[in-house]
Amino acid sequence: GFNKSHAVAYAYIAYQTAFLKYYYKAPFFAALLGTEINNTDKITNYINDAKEHGIEILPPDINESLWLFNTIGSDKIRFGMGAVKNVGKGAVEAIIEEREENGPYKGLIDLCSRVSLSKMNKRVLESLIKVGAFDSSDRFNRATLLENLETILAASSRKQKDLESGQGSLFDSFSAVEEESVSIDIKEVEGFDDKEKLNYEYSLMGIYVSGHPLDRVKSIIKDLSSMEIEKVQSLEGRDKREVTLAGILTVEKNLITKKGDKMCFARLEDLTGKVECVVFPSVFTEYESFLNSDDPVIVSGYLNLAEDPRKFFPSKIHKLSDKAESDVKKVSVSVSIENKNQKSMQDLKKILQTFKGTTPIELVFEDGQCKAKMNLGEDYYVNPHPKMVSQINELFKGNCVNFNT
């Protein structure tokens, strides 16, 4: 009776969730993400699953985000402000309450003039700026807002105190951003590059939302690695399994052994997930220069499948660019007929000549039904560097480069 009753209950729940996931994708994934708002590992997996089902994940927005994840239309999910580090529930509730009562914010200055600064501090605003919560509402870039945050807070604090003491009118607090920016001396600075934006997103949300450092090289990572990292935990067996994984390697904790040797715990992450790495002293000493590098790496080692959760024990670490140059026998570039024109071919030629090397390259022209291959001569042999892959993929707006090893 116990087994049967539970089997029926779980089967019914499985049916309900399958129904929701199929017919109401965005609300289903938004609710699922909300249940794991503080678990970045699960959030990463759920977001990847959502993207595979055609759901677009949008970064936090001061005028659309709630505490939890919420839907925008039928196929978009807005990141919850509650998933951003340093942003407390009290601050978010105050921001949402004011927004619902008096309309959307016109930018950071407008927000600071309308929401009590006793409910949101500088740290909260810094985090929201860094993850792009003001990108759609403010005419200033993230770097400029951070640069002027103290000035804005000081002016807003004075204004709020004046209102509390009766020296200002209600309408003063809702003046347009253009008028506010005139009274506040805003010093404009150059915006962050894509790398800085992604690093801030990762440090404050645990994942990359607006992009990923590996987006433009995911096809070559697939060619050079044994598997995607998300599959590590689902491998069957209890043995020690030799694998090669690829991604961004980040040191999380440095240690000194009883013998005085250096080792560390690190995190290896690709587009599908992350795995903890134990880097022993002999490997640490040999490959220390590769640890905490922003460059993608290829890591060989073993998994102890008897562990739960499983850890990865690296034995060799190489830069993706070095590994590609030594292992790749041919580079293949797929070009759809609709993207084949004089300008795109000239641009491709410039990229190939920038990365001259000794690896043969072929073009594969496709029209949806047929393929035609064309091997380029030695004048176009290349160095299969990730930057080359990124530039070609950007040119043709997709992952069209493959390595033959």
C-alpha positions as CSV (number, residue, x, y, z in Angstrom):
1,G,0.0,0.0,0.0
2,F,2.8,2.4,0.9
3,N,4.6,1.9,-2.4
4,K,1.5,2.1,-4.5
5,S,0.1,5.2,-2.9
6,H,3.4,7.0,-3.4
7,A,3.7,5.9,-7.0
8,V,0.3,7.3,-7.8
9,A,1.0,10.6,-6.1
10,Y,4.4,11.1,-7.8
11,A,3.0,10.0,-11.2
12,Y,0.2,12.6,-10.8
13,I,2.7,15.3,-9.9
14,A,4.9,14.3,-12.9
15,Y,1.9,14.6,-15.2
16,Q,1.0,18.1,-13.8
17,T,4.6,19.4,-14.1
18,A,5.0,18.0,-17.6
19,F,1.7,19.6,-18.7
20,L,2.8,23.0,-17.3
21,K,6.3,22.7,-18.8
22,Y,4.9,22.0,-22.2
23,Y,1.9,24.5,-22.4
24,Y,3.1,27.2,-20.0
25,K,6.9,27.2,-20.4
26,A,7.8,30.7,-19.2
27,P,5.6,30.6,-16.0
28,F,6.8,27.1,-15.3
29,F,10.5,28.0,-15.5
30,A,10.0,31.3,-13.6
31,A,8.5,29.4,-10.7
32,L,11.1,26.7,-10.8
33,L,13.9,29.3,-10.7
34,G,12.2,31.0,-7.8
35,T,12.4,27.8,-5.7
36,E,16.2,27.8,-6.0
37,I,17.0,31.5,-5.9
38,N,20.0,31.1,-3.7
39,N,21.4,27.9,-5.4
40,T,23.5,29.1,-8.4
41,D,24.3,25.6,-9.6
42,K,20.6,24.7,-10.0
43,I,19.7,28.1,-11.4
44,T,22.4,27.6,-14.1
45,N,21.0,24.2,-15.0
46,Y,17.4,25.5,-15.1
47,I,18.3,28.6,-17.2
48,N,20.1,26.4,-19.7
49,D,17.0,24.1,-19.9
50,A,14.8,27.2,-20.3
51,K,16.9,28.5,-23.2
52,E,16.7,25.1,-24.9
53,H,12.9,25.4,-24.7
54,G,13.0,28.8,-26.4
55,I,12.8,31.0,-23.3
56,E,14.9,34.2,-23.3
57,I,16.4,35.1,-19.9
58,L,16.6,38.8,-19.3
59,P,18.9,40.5,-16.8
60,P,17.5,42.4,-13.8
61,D,15.6,45.6,-14.6
62,I,14.6,48.3,-12.1
63,N,11.2,48.7,-13.8
64,E,10.3,45.1,-14.5
65,S,12.0,42.8,-11.9
66,L,10.3,41.5,-8.8
67,W,12.0,39.8,-5.8
68,L,11.6,36.4,-7.6
69,F,11.8,35.6,-11.3
70,N,8.8,36.8,-13.3
71,T,7.6,36.4,-16.9
72,I,7.6,39.0,-19.6
73,G,5.1,38.0,-22.3
74,S,4.9,34.4,-23.2
75,D,8.5,33.6,-23.9
76,K,10.7,35.7,-21.6
77,I,11.8,35.6,-18.0
78,R,13.1,38.6,-16.1
79,F,15.8,37.9,-13.5
80,G,14.7,38.5,-9.9
81,M,16.4,41.2,-7.9
82,G,16.4,38.8,-5.0
83,A,19.0,36.7,-6.8
84,V,21.5,39.6,-6.8
85,K,24.0,39.6,-4.0
86,N,23.9,42.4,-1.5
87,V,20.3,43.3,-2.5
88,G,17.9,42.7,0.5
89,K,14.2,42.0,0.4
90,G,13.4,45.3,2.3
91,A,15.0,47.4,-0.4
92,V,13.3,45.5,-3.2
93,E,9.9,45.8,-1.6
94,A,10.4,49.6,-1.2
95,I,11.5,49.9,-4.9
96,I,8.5,47.9,-6.1
97,E,6.0,49.7,-3.9
98,E,7.0,53.1,-5.1
99,R,7.1,51.9,-8.7
100,E,3.5,50.5,-8.5
101,E,2.2,53.7,-6.8
102,N,3.9,56.4,-9.0
103,G,5.0,54.7,-12.2
104,P,8.3,53.5,-13.7
105,Y,11.6,55.0,-12.8
106,K,13.4,57.3,-15.3
107,G,16.9,56.2,-14.0
108,L,19.1,56.1,-11.0
109,I,18.6,59.7,-10.0
110,D,14.8,59.4,-10.2
111,L,15.0,56.2,-8.1
112,C,17.1,57.8,-5.4
113,S,14.8,60.8,-5.1
114,R,11.7,58.7,-4.8
115,V,12.7,55.7,-2.6
116,S,13.7,56.3,1.0
117,L,17.5,55.9,1.4
118,S,16.9,54.4,4.8
119,K,15.6,51.3,3.0
120,M,18.3,51.0,0.3
121,N,22.0,51.7,0.8
122,K,24.9,52.4,-1.5
123,R,25.8,48.7,-1.6
124,V,22.4,47.7,-2.9
125,L,22.6,50.4,-5.7
126,E,26.1,49.4,-6.7
127,S,25.0,45.8,-7.2
128,L,21.9,46.8,-9.2
129,I,24.0,49.1,-11.4
130,K,26.7,46.4,-12.0
131,V,24.2,43.8,-13.2
132,G,22.5,46.3,-15.6
133,A,19.3,47.0,-13.7
134,F,19.3,50.6,-15.0
135,D,20.4,49.9,-18.6
136,S,16.9,50.4,-20.1
137,S,15.9,53.4,-18.1
138,D,19.0,55.5,-17.6
139,R,20.8,57.5,-20.3
140,F,24.1,57.1,-18.5
141,N,26.2,53.9,-18.8
142,R,27.0,51.6,-15.8
143,A,30.5,53.0,-15.3
144,T,29.2,56.6,-15.2
145,L,26.5,55.7,-12.7
146,L,29.0,54.0,-10.4
147,E,31.4,56.9,-10.7
148,N,28.7,59.4,-9.7
149,L,26.8,57.3,-7.2
150,E,28.1,59.0,-4.0
151,T,27.3,62.5,-5.5
152,I,23.8,61.3,-6.5
153,L,23.2,59.8,-3.0
154,A,24.4,62.9,-1.3
155,A,22.0,65.2,-3.3
156,S,19.1,62.8,-2.9
157,S,19.7,62.6,0.9
158,R,19.6,66.4,1.2
159,K,16.4,66.5,-0.9
160,Q,14.7,63.9,1.2
161,K,15.7,65.6,4.4
162,D,14.3,68.9,3.0
163,L,11.0,67.2,2.2
164,E,10.8,65.7,5.7
165,S,11.4,69.1,7.3
166,G,8.8,70.7,5.0
167,Q,11.2,72.8,3.0
168,G,10.4,71.2,-0.3
169,S,7.2,70.3,-2.2
170,L,5.9,67.0,-3.2
171,F,6.5,67.9,-6.9
172,D,10.2,68.5,-6.3
173,S,10.8,64.8,-5.7
174,F,9.4,63.8,-9.1
175,S,11.2,66.2,-11.4
176,A,12.5,64.8,-14.6
177,V,15.9,63.1,-14.8
178,E,17.0,65.8,-17.3
179,E,16.4,68.5,-14.7
180,E,18.0,66.5,-11.9
181,S,21.1,65.8,-14.0
182,V,21.5,69.5,-14.5
183,S,21.5,70.2,-10.8
184,I,23.7,67.2,-10.1
185,D,27.1,67.5,-11.7
186,I,27.4,64.2,-13.5
187,K,30.9,63.2,-14.6
188,E,30.6,60.9,-17.6
189,V,33.2,58.1,-18.1
190,E,33.8,55.4,-20.7
191,G,31.5,52.4,-20.3
192,F,32.7,48.9,-19.2
193,D,33.7,46.5,-22.0
194,D,31.9,43.2,-22.4
195,K,34.4,41.3,-20.3
196,E,34.0,43.7,-17.3
197,K,30.2,43.5,-17.6
198,L,30.2,39.7,-17.6
199,N,32.6,39.6,-14.6
200,Y,30.3,41.8,-12.5
201,E,27.3,39.8,-13.5
202,Y,29.0,36.5,-12.5
203,S,30.3,37.8,-9.2
204,L,26.9,39.2,-8.2
205,M,24.5,36.6,-9.6
206,G,26.7,33.5,-9.8
207,I,26.0,33.1,-13.6
208,Y,26.4,35.1,-16.8
209,V,23.1,36.5,-18.0
210,S,23.6,38.9,-20.9
211,G,26.2,36.6,-22.4
212,H,29.0,34.2,-21.6
213,P,32.8,34.3,-22.2
214,L,32.5,30.9,-24.0
215,D,29.5,31.7,-26.2
216,R,31.6,32.2,-29.3
217,V,33.9,29.2,-28.8
218,K,31.4,26.6,-27.7
219,S,31.7,24.6,-30.9
220,I,35.4,24.1,-30.5
221,I,35.1,23.3,-26.8
222,K,32.7,20.5,-27.9
223,D,35.3,19.2,-30.4
224,L,38.2,19.2,-27.9
225,S,36.5,17.9,-24.7
226,S,35.0,14.6,-23.6
227,M,31.7,15.9,-22.6
228,E,29.8,18.9,-21.3
229,I,30.2,19.5,-17.5
230,E,26.5,19.1,-16.7
231,K,26.9,15.4,-17.6
232,V,29.5,14.8,-15.0
233,Q,27.1,14.1,-12.2
234,S,24.9,11.7,-14.2
235,L,27.7,9.4,-15.4
236,E,27.0,5.8,-14.4
237,G,29.6,3.7,-12.5
238,R,31.7,3.9,-9.4
239,D,35.2,3.8,-10.9
240,K,37.7,6.5,-11.5
241,R,37.0,7.9,-15.0
242,E,39.6,9.7,-17.2
243,V,38.0,12.7,-18.9
244,T,38.9,15.9,-20.6
245,L,36.8,19.0,-19.8
246,A,36.9,22.6,-21.0
247,G,35.8,26.0,-19.6
248,I,36.8,28.8,-17.3
249,L,38.9,27.7,-14.4
250,T,38.6,29.9,-11.2
251,V,40.5,29.3,-7.9
252,E,38.1,29.4,-4.9
253,K,40.4,28.5,-2.0
254,N,44.2,28.2,-1.8
255,L,45.7,25.8,0.7
256,I,49.1,24.9,2.2
257,T,49.7,21.2,2.9
258,K,51.5,19.9,6.0
259,K,54.6,19.6,3.9
260,G,54.4,23.3,3.0
261,D,53.2,22.7,-0.6
262,K,50.6,24.8,-2.4
263,M,47.3,23.3,-3.7
264,C,43.8,24.7,-4.2
265,F,40.2,24.0,-4.7
266,A,38.9,25.5,-8.0
267,R,35.8,25.7,-10.1
268,L,35.6,24.7,-13.8
269,E,32.6,26.1,-15.6
270,D,31.3,25.8,-19.1
271,L,28.0,26.8,-20.7
272,T,26.1,23.9,-19.2
273,G,27.3,23.9,-15.5
274,K,30.2,23.8,-13.1
275,V,32.3,21.2,-11.2
276,E,34.6,21.5,-8.2
277,C,38.2,20.7,-8.9
278,V,40.9,19.5,-6.5
279,V,44.3,20.7,-7.7
280,F,47.0,18.8,-5.9
281,P,50.5,20.3,-5.3
282,S,52.3,18.7,-8.3
283,V,49.7,19.9,-10.7
284,F,49.4,23.3,-8.9
285,T,53.2,23.9,-9.2
286,E,53.3,23.0,-12.9
287,Y,50.2,24.9,-14.0
288,E,49.9,27.7,-11.5
289,S,50.0,30.3,-14.3
290,F,46.8,28.9,-15.8
291,L,44.8,29.2,-12.6
292,N,42.5,32.2,-12.3
293,S,43.2,33.1,-15.9
294,D,40.3,34.6,-17.9
295,D,41.3,32.4,-20.9
296,P,39.4,29.2,-21.6
297,V,41.3,26.1,-20.7
298,I,41.3,22.4,-21.6
299,V,41.7,20.2,-18.5
300,S,42.6,16.5,-18.4
301,G,42.2,14.4,-15.3
302,Y,39.8,12.0,-13.6
303,L,36.5,11.8,-11.8
304,N,35.9,9.6,-8.8
305,L,32.4,8.4,-9.7
306,A,31.9,6.9,-6.2
307,E,31.7,10.4,-4.8
308,D,28.5,12.5,-4.5
309,P,28.7,15.2,-5.6
310,R,31.6,14.3,-7.9
311,K,34.8,16.2,-8.0
312,F,37.3,16.6,-10.8
313,F,41.0,16.0,-10.2
314,P,43.1,17.7,-12.9
315,S,46.4,16.3,-14.1
316,K,47.1,18.6,-17.1
317,I,45.9,22.1,-17.9
318,H,46.3,23.8,-21.2
319,K,45.0,27.0,-22.7
320,L,42.3,26.3,-25.2
321,S,44.3,28.2,-27.9
322,D,47.4,26.1,-27.3
323,K,45.5,22.9,-27.3
324,A,43.6,23.8,-30.5
325,E,46.9,24.6,-32.3
326,S,48.5,21.3,-31.4
327,D,45.5,18.9,-31.8
328,V,43.4,20.3,-34.7
329,K,44.0,18.8,-38.1
330,K,41.5,20.9,-40.1
331,V,39.2,23.8,-39.5
332,S,35.7,23.7,-41.1
333,V,33.6,26.8,-41.6
334,S,29.9,26.4,-42.4
335,V,28.3,29.2,-44.4
336,S,24.7,29.3,-45.4
337,I,24.1,30.4,-49.0
338,E,22.0,33.4,-47.8
339,N,25.1,34.7,-45.9
340,K,27.4,34.3,-48.8
341,N,28.0,37.6,-50.5
342,Q,31.0,39.6,-51.6
343,K,31.3,41.6,-48.3
344,S,31.0,38.6,-46.0
345,M,33.6,36.7,-48.1
346,Q,36.0,39.7,-48.0
347,D,35.5,40.0,-44.2
348,L,36.1,36.3,-43.8
349,K,39.3,36.6,-45.9
350,K,40.6,39.4,-43.6
351,I,40.0,37.2,-40.5
352,L,41.8,34.2,-42.0
353,Q,44.8,36.3,-43.0
354,T,44.9,37.8,-39.5
355,F,45.3,34.3,-38.0
356,K,47.8,32.7,-40.5
357,G,49.1,29.3,-39.5
358,T,49.7,25.8,-40.6
359,T,46.2,24.2,-40.2
360,P,44.2,23.5,-43.4
361,I,40.7,25.1,-43.7
362,E,37.6,24.2,-45.7
363,L,34.4,26.1,-46.4
364,V,31.1,24.2,-46.3
365,F,28.3,26.0,-48.2
366,E,24.8,25.0,-47.3
367,D,21.3,25.9,-48.6
368,G,19.3,23.7,-46.3
369,Q,19.2,20.7,-48.6
370,C,22.7,20.4,-50.1
371,K,26.3,20.9,-49.0
372,A,29.3,21.9,-51.1
373,K,32.8,21.7,-49.6
374,M,35.7,23.8,-50.8
375,N,39.3,23.4,-49.5
376,L,41.3,26.6,-49.3
377,G,44.9,26.6,-50.4
378,E,48.0,26.9,-48.3
379,D,47.8,30.7,-48.5
380,Y,44.8,30.5,-46.2
381,Y,46.0,28.0,-43.7
382,V,45.3,29.3,-40.2
383,N,46.2,29.1,-36.5
384,P,43.0,27.7,-35.0
385,H,42.8,30.3,-32.2
386,P,39.6,30.9,-30.2
387,K,39.7,34.5,-31.1
388,M,39.6,33.5,-34.8
389,V,36.6,31.3,-34.1
390,S,34.9,34.1,-32.1
391,Q,35.3,36.6,-35.0
392,I,34.0,34.1,-37.7
393,N,31.0,33.2,-35.6
394,E,30.3,36.9,-35.0
395,L,30.6,37.5,-38.7
396,F,28.0,34.9,-39.6
397,K,25.9,35.3,-36.4
398,G,26.2,31.7,-35.2
399,N,28.4,28.8,-34.2
400,C,29.7,27.9,-37.7
401,V,33.3,26.8,-36.9
402,N,34.2,23.2,-36.2
403,F,37.6,21.6,-35.5
404,N,38.5,18.2,-36.9
405,T,41.0,16.5,-34.5
